[in-house]
Amino acid sequence: MSELTLIIGNKNYSSWSLRPWLLLKYAGIPFSEIRIPLYSSEWDNILSYSPSGKVPALRDGGLTVWDSLAICEYLAEGFPGRQLWPSDKGARAVARSVSAEMHSGFADLRKNMTMNCRKSFPGKGHAPGVQEDIDRIQQLWNDCRARFGMEGPFLFGRFSVADAMYAPVATRFTTYDVPLDQVSAAYVKAMQALPAMQEWYTAARDEKEVIEQYEY
């Protein structure tokens, strides 16, 4: 691989940007980042960085990979020694399934509990369908932890792509003070304790941009 460059949005608001950024940081894969604030004048040039007109995008020399899950898969293939998916075939299949479900699902949660790392909105965001999404996520987390989480505090024991995919959910559950079962609460605590997550939070707090539609 060439020198990697990750194009991201605001760290306070861009949940999709967090996913590959966290994976790169946790795995110790060197990269540079270009931050393009959402809805800013700089955003007018987004197509010069990402063919989808969205973030994140990963540049590897002349190749651009866009979409969070595609980037995570690309990194897992490019750095097999980092073991970014579980080594067991069955666990890996489940990890891919739960990652894909996060990628395509939970629209009510994502719409009504938008990511905001700087603020606390306890009790807000509980629109129709949100609790069902929360319940399903907790069911997934409990199942993964019970079946595959013996070797560590993450969904499949060791940190994996699946954890990167659910990292923004952990931030939302904290921001909105969502009541969680014991297993889910412990998992959120483990995710929030990651040095890379703390680095992201610190940078998010230092950002100056405010996007009103994501502020209650």
Buried (B, 14 or more C-beta within 10 A) or exposed (E): EEEBBBBBBBBBBBBBBBBBBBBBBBBEBEBEBBBBBBEEEEBEEBEEBBEEEBBBBBBBEEEBBBBBBBBBBBBBEEBEEBEBBBEEEEBBEBBBEBBEBBBEEBEBBBEBBBBBBBEEBEEEBBEEBBEEBBEBBBEBBBBBBEEBBEEBBBBBBBBBBBBBBBBBBBBBBBBBEBEBEEBBBBBBEBBBEBEBBEBBBEBBEEBEEEBEEBEE
